[in-house]
Amino acid sequence: MDFLASFDKFGAVYKPKIKQEQKNYQTVLGGIISIMIYLVSFIYFCYKIYQFGKNEVNPIQSIAYEYTQNLTMNNKGDFLTFEVLGTEINPFNRTAQILVPMMIFQGSDVMQTQAFFTQDDVYNNGEVDFETQKYTPKNISLQNGIGGEYPHRILIVLQVCDPKVQKNCADDALIDSFFDQYNLLIKTTVQTEQYNSFQRIINNMSTELIFAIDRSTTFYQRLIMQAQLLEIDEGPLLPAYDSKWIFSDQLVQTQSLGQSFKSNFPALFITELSMSSVTQKKVVQYIKVSQVLADVGSIFSSLMLFSIIISSINEFLMEQELIKQVIEIYYPQFSKLEFRRLLNFGPISEVRFEGKKVDLDQFQKFYENAKTIAKNKLTVHNSIYQTSRLQFAVQGLIAREVLKKLKSQGIKLNLNYDNNFKSPRENQVQVSKSSVIVYQEIEDHVNLQFTDGDFNLFDQEEFSQNEKQKINEENQENQEQL
């Protein structure tokens, strides 16, 4: 059992009391500062918990760019929309078509992997809103890198309806009326996604590009989409990641093409859609409960720096109090002295005894010497030394055999509870008084038996080296005689 007890890290250490009613020296100033520190820490703790509960604590976010190949982004519907503005004529009317939408899918080898998505397919998929005159390509999928079944770029084309190629075209007069309209525009709307860390949702962000329609030229725009891997850690205690690929940004390049291009490919408006091989990785880590507690703990530790100052003050005051108590034990009249200090911590400015002033210079000499002796008495080494001197003094008066018998002596326990209990007689110990200071202003009417020299009678510092040498020589002579 002793072996197991040797591992106990919670053993209690006995702390002697400074006074009968308390073990630690405590002051009002220390109590006020302690209450303030606890109160401020508790308020800050409640504030951080409130922020944590309301999701008002900013998460840790990190962004890195990577080169990714063969990444496929599909089923990203409705992120691209084309709308014709400034017209009262519907260019997408199926019975009188003016603008015909078309999609061309191209792979890594443009000449070999090229597929067309005609206007019939566009209408059958419901990609044209005839009321708002919007054209929204559906189910667009992209891939970067080499290989794969998905296209590397998509060409979205708007052509003027040609009766030789398309059907249900409007007559030339209606087509001319359409292009003769003032302020004829086409608006491209690109939807990207951004994560809102405060609301913990993904918001759609719209980018609008507006261009004028010119029948004699071909307007060309290139949209390069940037993919982002979004990783979100919302675990309150342990990491819990949820990842998703989104389009977070786009790069737009525009160009106006002349008649030479139009003669080879009769298009009014061309949008090239592709995905960049440079991807973005964004990691959002929400604050854990442990981090909130650590934050509160750091503030509490910072506030506890004040405890160093307060502890230093308390140590100083405790030392002064103990010194005062030691001096009062030897000089009972010392408790009757009244001190006046500057701000209660400064040097002594005045000393009074029973209403009379004491010579300050003489008292300072005595007080400094008394404090030096009292400090020495408070050390453990000096206490053991004085105890040893008292032991030797008692041994010089009482025989060794008698002292040994004292170990078994004690007060007899009275277990006869039938009789009326009588408390033992209390010893009346009369504390001897001392002159404290021999001043004319202080009159002592007690017949004294002790002097100031008795204050440091047993102090080790007064035990000079010559006296030690003399005792050693006497002991050596006694041994030689034996």
Secondary structure by P-SEA (a helix, b strand, c coil): caaaaaaccbbbbbbccccccccccccaaaaaaaaaaaaaaaaaaaaaaaaaaacccccbbbbbbbbbcccccccccccbbbbbccccccccccccccbbbbbbbbccccccbbbbbcaaaaaaacccccccbbbbbcbbbbbcccccccccbbbbbbbccccccccccccaaaaaaaaaccccbbbbbbbbbbbcccccbbbbbbbbbbbbbbccbbbbbbbbbbbbbbbbbcccccbbbbbbbbbccbbbbbbbbcaaaaaaccccbbbbbbbbcbbbbbbbbcccaaaaaaaaaaaaaaaaaaaaaaaaaaaaaaaaaaaaaaaaaaccccccbbbbbcccccccccccccccccaaaaaaaaaaaaaaaaaaaacaaaaaaaaaaaaaaaaacccaaaaaaacccccccccccccccccccccbbbbbbcccccccccccccccccccccccccccccccaaaaaaaaaaaaaaaaac
